[in-house]
Amino acid sequence: MALAVAGASAAVGALPQRVARPALGSAGALYARSPLNRARLARAVEQIRWCFPDLDEADARGLAVASWRRLALLAEELSFPPARYRHHRWPDWIEPPDAPQAVAAILDGPTVLVTGHCGNWEVMGAWLGSLGLPLHAVYRPLDNLALDRWIRRTRLRKGIDLVDKFGAGASLPALLERGEPVAFTADQDAGRAGVFVPFFDRLASSYKAVGLLAMQHDTPIVCGGAICVREAPVRFRVVVSDVIRPDDWADRPDPLYYITARWRRAIESLVRQAPEQFLWMQRYWRRRPPFERRGEPLPASWRDRLESLPWMTPESLARIERSCTPPARPR
């Protein structure tokens, strides 16, 4: 299987972009509308309509189809040969971050990088690798060992060292102590043990590891991603949606909650800039907070924590509470 994937990747990479990208995009859109994908498409449309309540059903469906098109285009982007990632080549296909302070934070010392499944989440890592600064990205190993080895090998050739999430607790602190950045694609559902913070005005289980690492090592968190701004030849813009520094959480009553809510908000900001490039088919709100699972309304203690967030508005709080309210039982 690994040989098949490697061969398919090489075949896609060998095609001119003006041929490969339209064909792959059309294939992704075709699959999105197929009967095989009916349930996932419906879930994506439902999630989009919650996040963008001004969109009607047709517009939300179009945005969901665009999400599958983006997923298909990733196949072509991930097939780029390593030579394209050399330091003298990146100005041809990537625009540097739009926040100079983010670059300074990354280059000055240990940094935690956070992105989501929007645009191409590997481009920033490849860009840093081209500058001679290797990136260590946390990932879940694949069950197929041969395919997993191929993925690790191809990413390493692009300057991205993949760190097994099941051993990350031991390896990441050592990497930060050496002054090397570590990265998380952190918008996935973190399960029942995660920190439930707002994401598009609905509580989403989010990883504790990002905030804990930053707090333990007193390191800034740079949030952003790479948005595609030109299709063929492809070109990306590195967007920095937030830089969270130790001084920002030093006086917070619950630093971990504040940090987690803020980087989750930064991912939301990134998605709002290019919603058609977000993978809406994923179940970002799969796990529900304990009170919601018990069919209870938003507790006062949870409301207090939400109100402590500096950016929280009455309108957002009302939507969060509405999303948590269990449906009325028929009499």
C-alpha positions in Angstrom: 0.0 0.0 0.0 2.8 2.4 0.8 4.3 1.8 -2.6 0.9 2.5 -4.2 0.5 5.8 -2.2 4.1 6.8 -3.0 3.5 6.0 -6.7 0.2 7.9 -6.9 1.8 10.9 -5.1 4.7 10.9 -7.6 2.3 10.6 -10.5 0.2 13.5 -9.3 3.4 15.6 -8.7 4.7 14.9 -12.2 1.6 16.4 -13.8 1.5 20.2 -14.6 -0.5 22.1 -12.0 -2.8 23.5 -14.7 -3.8 19.9 -15.4 -3.6 18.2 -11.9 -5.3 20.8 -9.8 -8.5 21.3 -11.8 -8.9 17.5 -12.2 -8.3 16.8 -8.5 -10.6 19.7 -7.5 -13.4 18.4 -9.7 -12.9 14.9 -8.4 -13.2 16.1 -4.8 -16.4 18.1 -5.5 -17.9 15.1 -7.4 -17.3 12.8 -4.4 -18.7 15.4 -2.0 -22.1 15.3 -3.9 -22.1 11.5 -4.3 -24.6 9.2 -2.5 -21.6 7.6 -0.7 -21.0 10.9 1.1 -24.6 11.9 1.9 -24.3 11.7 5.7 -20.9 13.5 5.9 -22.1 16.2 3.6 -25.2 16.8 5.7 -23.1 17.0 8.9 -20.8 19.5 7.2 -23.7 21.7 6.1 -25.2 21.6 9.6 -21.9 22.7 11.1 -21.4 25.5 8.6 -24.9 26.8 9.2 -24.3 27.0 12.9 -20.9 28.8 12.4 -22.3 31.1 9.7 -26.0 31.6 10.5 -26.4 34.2 7.7 -25.8 31.5 5.1 -28.8 29.8 3.5 -28.9 26.1 2.8 -27.6 26.4 -0.8 -24.6 28.6 0.2 -23.7 26.3 3.1 -23.8 23.3 0.8 -21.6 25.1 -1.7 -19.1 25.8 1.1 -19.2 22.2 2.2 -18.5 20.9 -1.3 -15.6 23.4 -1.5 -14.2 21.7 1.6 -13.9 18.3 -0.2 -12.3 20.1 -3.1 -9.7 21.5 -0.8 -9.1 18.0 0.6 -8.5 16.7 -2.9 -6.1 19.5 -3.8 -4.0 18.6 -0.7 -3.0 15.4 -2.6 -1.2 17.6 -5.2 0.3 19.9 -2.7 1.7 17.1 -0.5 3.3 15.6 -3.6 5.6 18.5 -4.1 9.2 17.2 -4.5 11.6 18.1 -1.7 13.6 20.3 -4.0 10.8 22.8 -4.0 11.3 23.3 -0.3 14.9 24.5 -0.5 15.6 27.9 1.0 16.1 29.6 -2.4 12.8 28.4 -3.8 10.2 29.3 -1.2 9.8 33.0 -2.3 8.3 31.5 -5.5 5.4 29.9 -3.8 4.9 31.2 -0.3 4.5 34.6 1.2 6.1 35.0 4.7 4.0 35.6 7.8 2.1 38.9 7.9 3.2 39.5 11.5 7.0 40.2 11.9 6.7 39.6 15.7 5.6 36.1 15.0 8.8 35.4 13.0 10.9 37.0 15.8 9.2 34.7 18.4 9.9 31.6 16.3 13.5 32.5 15.6 14.3 33.9 19.1 13.7 30.7 21.1 11.4 27.8 21.9 7.9 28.3 20.5 4.7 26.3 20.4 3.0 26.6 17.0 -0.8 25.9 16.6 -2.8 25.6 13.4 -6.0 23.9 12.2 -7.2 22.0 9.2 -7.5 25.1 7.1 -5.5 25.7 3.9 -2.3 23.6 4.0 -1.2 23.0 7.6 2.2 21.7 6.5 3.4 24.7 4.6 4.6 26.7 7.6 6.6 23.7 8.7 8.2 23.3 5.3 8.9 27.0 5.2 10.7 26.9 8.5 12.6 23.9 7.4 13.8 25.7 4.3 15.2 28.4 6.6 17.2 25.7 8.5 14.9 25.6 11.5 13.4 22.1 11.8 9.9 21.7 13.0 8.6 19.0 15.2 5.0 18.2 14.6 2.8 16.0 16.8 0.9 13.4 14.9 -1.0 10.1 15.4 0.9 7.2 13.7 -0.9 5.3 11.1 -1.9 1.6 11.6 -0.2 0.7 8.3 3.5 0.6 9.3 4.8 0.8 5.7 2.6 3.8 4.9 3.5 5.4 8.2 7.2 5.1 7.5 6.7 6.6 4.0 4.8 9.6 5.5 7.5 10.2 8.2 10.3 9.9 5.6 8.7 12.3 3.1 7.9 14.9 5.8 11.4 14.7 7.2 12.8 15.5 3.7 10.8 18.7 3.8 12.1 19.6 7.2 9.2 18.3 9.3 10.0 15.8 12.1 6.8 13.9 13.0 6.5 13.2 16.8 4.4 10.3 17.9 1.6 11.7 20.0 1.7 8.7 22.3 5.3 9.6 23.3 5.1 13.3 22.9 4.9 13.9 26.7 8.5 12.8 27.1 10.0 14.2 23.9 8.5 17.6 23.5 9.9 19.2 26.6 13.4 18.2 25.5 12.9 19.8 22.1 11.7 23.0 23.6 14.7 23.1 26.0 16.9 22.9 22.9 15.1 25.9 21.5 13.3 24.1 18.6 9.7 24.8 17.8 7.0 22.2 18.3 3.7 22.2 16.4 0.1 21.0 16.8 -2.7 20.7 14.4 -5.0 21.2 17.3 -8.6 21.7 16.1 -9.5 18.0 16.4 -11.9 16.8 19.2 -9.8 16.1 22.3 -12.2 13.7 23.9 -13.9 13.9 27.3 -10.6 14.8 29.0 -10.1 18.0 26.9 -10.8 21.6 28.0 -14.2 22.7 26.7 -13.8 26.2 25.2 -15.8 28.2 22.6 -15.3 27.5 19.0 -17.7 29.4 16.8 -19.9 29.9 19.9 -20.2 26.3 20.7 -18.1 24.5 23.3 -15.5 22.2 21.8 -13.2 19.8 23.6 -9.6 21.1 23.1 -6.2 19.8 23.9 -4.6 20.7 27.2 -1.1 19.9 26.0 -0.7 23.2 24.1 -1.3 25.3 27.1 0.5 23.1 29.6 3.7 23.0 27.5 3.7 26.8 27.1 3.1 27.3 30.8 5.8 24.8 31.9 8.4 26.2 29.6 7.3 29.9 29.6 7.2 29.9 25.8 5.0 32.0 23.4 2.3 30.3 21.3 2.1 31.4 17.6 -1.2 30.6 16.0 -1.8 30.7 12.2 -1.6 28.7 9.0 -1.1 28.8 5.3 -3.9 29.9 3.1 -3.9 29.2 -0.6 -4.1 32.6 -2.5 -3.4 31.3 -6.0 -4.4 28.0 -7.6 -2.0 27.5 -10.5 0.8 27.9 -10.0 -0.1 27.4 -6.4 0.9 30.1 -3.9 0.2 30.4 -0.2 0.1 33.2 2.3 1.2 32.5 5.9 -1.3 34.0 8.2 -0.6 34.7 11.8 -3.9 35.0 13.7 -2.5 35.5 17.2 0.7 35.4 19.3 0.1 34.5 22.9 2.9 35.4 25.2 3.6 34.4 28.8 2.7 37.9 30.1 -0.8 37.5 28.6 -1.7 34.7 30.9 0.5 35.5 34.0 -2.3 37.2 35.9 -5.2 35.1 34.8 -7.2 33.2 37.5 -7.3 30.1 35.2 -4.3 30.4 32.8 -4.9 27.0 31.1 -8.5 27.8 30.3 -7.5 31.3 29.0 -4.7 30.0 26.8 -6.8 27.2 25.4 -9.7 29.5 24.7 -7.5 32.0 23.0 -5.7 29.7 20.7 -9.0 28.1 19.8 -10.3 31.6 19.0 -7.2 32.1 16.8 -8.0 29.1 14.8 -11.6 30.4 14.3 -10.1 33.6 13.1 -8.0 31.7 10.5 -11.1 29.8 9.3 -13.1 32.9 8.9 -10.5 34.3 6.5 -10.9 31.2 4.2 -13.9 29.1 5.2 -13.8 27.3 1.8 -10.4 25.9 2.8 -11.5 24.4 6.1 -12.2 20.7 6.4 -15.8 21.0 7.6 -16.4 17.2 7.4 -14.5 16.6 10.6 -16.4 16.3 13.9 -14.9 19.2 15.8 -17.8 19.3 18.3 -18.1 15.5 18.8 -17.7 15.3 22.6 -20.0 17.3 24.7 -19.3 18.8 28.2 -20.5 16.7 31.1 -23.4 18.9 32.1 -24.8 18.7 28.5 -24.4 14.9 28.5 -26.5 14.8 31.6 -29.2 17.0 30.0 -28.5 20.0 32.3 -28.3 23.7 31.3 -25.0 25.7 31.4 -23.9 25.8 35.1 -23.1 29.1 36.8 -19.5 28.1 37.3 -19.1 27.5 33.5 -20.8 30.8 32.7 -18.4 32.6 35.1 -15.4 31.1 33.3 -16.7 32.1 29.9 -17.5 35.6 31.1 -13.9 35.9 32.3 -12.6 35.8 28.7 -11.9 39.4 27.6 -13.4 39.0 24.2 -16.6 37.3 25.3 -19.8 39.3 24.3 -23.3 38.9 25.6 -24.4 37.7 22.1 -21.7 35.0 21.9 -22.5 33.9 25.5 -26.2 33.6 24.6 -25.4 31.4 21.5 -23.1 29.2 23.6 -25.8 28.7 26.2 -28.4 28.0 23.4 -26.1 25.4 21.9 -25.9 23.6 25.3 -29.6 23.7 26.0 -31.1 20.2 25.7 -34.1 20.0 23.4 -37.4 20.1 25.1 -39.0 16.7 25.7 -42.4 16.1 24.2 -45.2 15.9 26.8 
